[in-house]
Amino acid sequence: MTQKTVRLENWSVTDGRFGLFANSINVLTKDGANFSGLVYGHPRFQDGDGPVHTTKVIMTNGKKVITKNTQYDLGFVNPEYDKWMKEHHPEDWDPENPKFGD
């Protein structure tokens, strides 16, 4: 199956359970985290719909995020998430070259 490539704007990493912000470094851990944002180019949503939450992340490569069926290209980060990461996890945070635990 060919993966669709979808752009995710105004993105953040959430804990996957409660929709709360999560450290980006936790995306590929056992408990995982997922991404939330506005989608563009998704076959099931209108452009700009959201927040849409991704399924479990399998792999990341820079600002590319891969789930079982979809590849997401990360656009601009959610400003509130950017602020939260800078305050809570500055050692793990570079929005231009995010680390997701890989």
Backbone bond lengths (Angstrom), bond angles and torsions (degrees), N, CA, C in turn:
res aa  C-N    CA-C-N  psi(-1)  N-CA   C-N-CA  omega(-1)  CA-C   N-CA-C  phi
1 M - - - 1.448 - - 1.527 109.16 -
2 T 1.319 116.95 131.12 1.450 121.78 178.50 1.523 109.42 -81.92
3 Q 1.322 115.76 132.85 1.453 119.59 179.49 1.521 110.27 -78.78
4 K 1.301 115.39 140.54 1.456 121.72 172.46 1.521 107.82 -79.74
5 T 1.338 116.71 144.76 1.461 120.21 173.83 1.518 108.13 -104.28
6 V 1.311 115.00 124.74 1.458 123.38 -176.24 1.519 108.01 -122.98
7 R 1.328 116.86 139.49 1.466 120.34 175.23 1.525 108.49 -89.78
8 L 1.320 115.90 135.16 1.461 122.15 178.75 1.525 107.80 -117.59
9 E 1.323 115.78 114.28 1.461 122.48 -179.60 1.521 109.64 -108.20
10 N 1.327 114.56 159.20 1.467 121.27 179.70 1.536 109.48 53.42
11 W 1.329 114.86 43.73 1.459 120.95 -171.95 1.523 112.81 -84.89
12 S 1.318 113.04 156.72 1.454 122.10 172.01 1.521 107.50 -147.41
13 V 1.316 115.87 165.64 1.457 121.91 173.11 1.514 106.35 -102.42
14 T 1.338 115.75 130.43 1.460 119.90 -179.69 1.519 109.50 -120.94
15 D 1.315 114.95 165.34 1.467 119.90 -173.21 1.520 114.31 -74.87
16 G 1.306 118.68 -5.69 1.455 121.06 177.45 1.513 114.79 80.40
17 R 1.309 117.30 -10.36 1.470 120.33 -179.91 1.518 111.48 -115.29
18 F 1.316 115.80 -49.95 1.458 120.06 -173.23 1.527 113.06 -113.02
19 G 1.331 117.30 -2.61 1.454 120.40 -179.09 1.516 114.07 75.76
20 L 1.344 116.23 14.86 1.455 120.42 178.92 1.521 109.74 -84.96
21 F 1.315 116.46 153.93 1.453 119.85 176.46 1.525 110.10 -57.15
22 A 1.331 115.40 145.51 1.454 121.44 178.64 1.521 108.73 -135.98
23 N 1.321 115.69 154.01 1.461 121.03 177.06 1.522 109.21 -61.37
24 S 1.314 116.96 130.29 1.463 121.35 -177.88 1.519 112.33 -59.24
25 I 1.311 117.31 -25.93 1.460 121.19 -177.78 1.534 111.31 -67.31
26 N 1.344 117.36 -15.59 1.461 122.39 -176.98 1.526 114.62 -87.51
27 V 1.316 118.81 0.25 1.458 120.76 -174.41 1.526 112.56 -58.88
28 L 1.309 117.56 -41.24 1.461 119.79 -174.98 1.527 113.93 -101.57
29 T 1.322 117.30 16.01 1.459 119.95 178.42 1.524 110.20 -80.66
30 K 1.318 115.85 171.91 1.472 121.41 -178.92 1.531 111.67 -54.95
31 D 1.320 116.86 -46.95 1.459 119.74 -179.81 1.519 111.69 -75.42
32 G 1.314 115.31 -25.58 1.455 120.66 174.05 1.513 114.68 68.55
33 A 1.258 113.71 176.41 1.450 125.08 175.69 1.515 104.21 -154.57
34 N 1.298 116.62 169.34 1.456 118.01 175.83 1.519 109.59 -135.51
35 F 1.297 115.35 179.69 1.449 121.40 -178.99 1.513 109.48 -107.58
36 S 1.297 114.77 151.39 1.451 122.40 178.08 1.522 107.04 -134.77
37 G 1.314 116.97 142.49 1.452 119.60 177.58 1.513 111.97 173.90
38 L 1.323 115.05 -169.71 1.457 122.55 177.84 1.518 108.31 -93.95
39 V 1.332 116.94 131.26 1.458 120.89 -174.71 1.524 112.13 -101.27
40 Y 1.324 113.92 147.28 1.461 122.64 175.83 1.517 108.10 -136.63
41 G 1.327 116.16 126.85 1.455 120.26 179.38 1.507 114.04 87.42
42 H 1.339 117.87 14.16 1.465 121.75 179.29 1.530 108.35 -87.59
43 P 1.333 117.84 133.68 1.460 119.86 -176.63 1.529 114.89 -67.16
44 R 1.331 118.20 -20.04 1.468 120.66 -177.75 1.526 114.41 -101.99
45 F 1.333 117.41 -4.28 1.460 120.25 -176.57 1.522 110.49 -132.00
46 Q 1.314 115.33 155.26 1.465 121.35 172.30 1.519 108.54 -74.00
47 D 1.323 117.75 149.22 1.461 120.46 175.58 1.532 109.98 -57.25
48 G 1.324 115.55 130.63 1.460 121.56 179.99 1.509 114.38 90.96
49 D 1.339 118.07 -3.83 1.468 120.07 177.28 1.525 110.20 -64.70
50 G 1.313 114.59 149.94 1.448 118.53 175.15 1.513 111.55 153.82
51 P 1.304 114.99 176.21 1.454 123.59 7.99 1.527 112.22 -74.00
52 V 1.310 114.99 137.54 1.455 123.31 174.81 1.523 106.40 -107.89
53 H 1.328 116.74 139.35 1.460 121.77 -178.62 1.526 108.96 -106.47
54 T 1.309 116.71 132.41 1.456 120.43 178.08 1.523 110.22 -73.78
55 T 1.318 114.74 163.40 1.456 119.86 169.70 1.526 107.56 -80.53
56 K 1.319 116.85 -176.23 1.462 122.01 -177.87 1.523 110.93 -54.58
57 V 1.310 115.28 133.16 1.461 122.10 179.89 1.524 109.34 -80.99
58 I 1.328 115.55 130.00 1.456 121.80 179.62 1.521 110.91 -93.95
59 M 1.339 115.94 -39.23 1.461 119.98 -174.25 1.523 109.09 -156.94
60 T 1.323 115.31 152.11 1.459 120.78 172.05 1.522 108.56 -129.51
61 N 1.317 114.82 153.49 1.458 121.79 176.55 1.517 106.28 -147.24
62 G 1.334 116.20 94.94 1.462 119.25 -174.93 1.514 109.28 63.16
63 K 1.327 116.29 -123.45 1.462 120.96 -179.68 1.528 111.73 -97.62
64 K 1.327 116.86 23.49 1.458 122.40 171.85 1.520 107.96 -107.46
65 V 1.321 115.75 131.47 1.454 122.77 -178.32 1.519 107.41 -122.79
66 I 1.325 116.52 129.83 1.453 120.31 -175.68 1.526 109.99 -118.52
67 T 1.334 114.92 127.31 1.458 122.11 172.52 1.527 106.86 -110.64
68 K 1.315 117.74 -174.80 1.465 120.63 -177.38 1.526 112.56 -57.20
69 N 1.323 117.67 -41.40 1.463 120.84 -173.95 1.513 115.73 -116.93
70 T 1.320 117.67 -8.22 1.465 119.55 -171.33 1.514 110.88 -139.12
71 Q 1.325 115.44 142.90 1.463 121.59 169.50 1.520 106.87 -107.91
72 Y 1.323 116.31 130.65 1.459 122.38 179.74 1.519 109.52 -110.61
73 D 1.311 115.74 132.75 1.458 121.87 169.71 1.521 106.54 -98.36
74 L 1.324 116.57 120.87 1.459 120.54 -177.86 1.519 110.52 -79.90
75 G 1.319 115.88 127.99 1.459 122.19 174.91 1.521 109.44 -94.15
76 F 1.335 116.16 -129.07 1.463 119.03 -178.55 1.527 110.83 -79.17
77 V 1.324 114.72 145.58 1.455 121.80 -178.43 1.530 109.84 -80.29
78 N 1.320 116.85 149.71 1.455 122.77 174.80 1.531 107.82 -61.42
79 P 1.329 119.42 124.21 1.470 121.02 -177.60 1.527 113.70 -57.77
80 E 1.329 117.55 -36.21 1.467 120.28 178.57 1.526 110.76 -68.32
81 Y 1.328 116.34 -36.99 1.468 119.54 177.72 1.527 109.99 -68.53
82 D 1.312 116.78 -42.11 1.464 121.45 177.49 1.526 109.87 -56.54
83 K 1.313 116.69 -46.80 1.474 121.67 178.73 1.529 110.54 -62.78
84 W 1.337 117.11 -44.75 1.462 121.69 -179.43 1.526 110.99 -60.96
85 M 1.339 117.04 -45.72 1.466 120.15 179.54 1.526 111.26 -63.59
86 K 1.327 117.54 -41.37 1.470 120.90 179.25 1.523 111.42 -63.01
87 E 1.332 116.91 -34.16 1.462 121.04 -179.70 1.529 112.52 -79.77
88 H 1.340 118.17 -38.66 1.461 122.12 -171.17 1.530 114.93 -101.74
89 H 1.331 117.63 -28.51 1.470 120.71 -175.45 1.527 111.11 -142.98
90 P 1.339 118.41 53.17 1.470 119.52 -175.46 1.527 113.36 -60.98
91 E 1.328 117.56 -28.62 1.463 120.61 -178.98 1.532 111.79 -69.44
92 D 1.330 117.29 -20.84 1.463 121.91 -178.51 1.522 112.80 -102.05
93 W 1.318 119.35 2.04 1.458 119.76 -164.64 1.516 114.37 -118.28
94 D 1.306 115.50 122.28 1.460 124.94 167.75 1.526 105.57 -144.96
95 P 1.333 118.66 100.72 1.462 120.55 -173.95 1.529 114.29 -61.75
96 E 1.329 117.79 -21.96 1.468 120.16 177.94 1.517 112.01 -82.78
97 N 1.317 116.94 -21.29 1.460 121.40 178.87 1.530 107.80 -143.44
98 P 1.348 115.74 67.90 1.471 119.11 -173.06 1.517 112.80 -66.03
99 K 1.350 114.74 143.92 1.465 121.86 174.85 1.518 107.49 -99.66
100 F 1.321 115.93 130.43 1.461 120.48 -178.74 1.521 112.04 -120.17
101 G 1.312 117.44 22.20 1.443 120.24 176.13 1.513 113.98 87.84
102 D 1.324 117.38 14.46 1.459 118.94 -179.88 1.484 111.99 -106.93
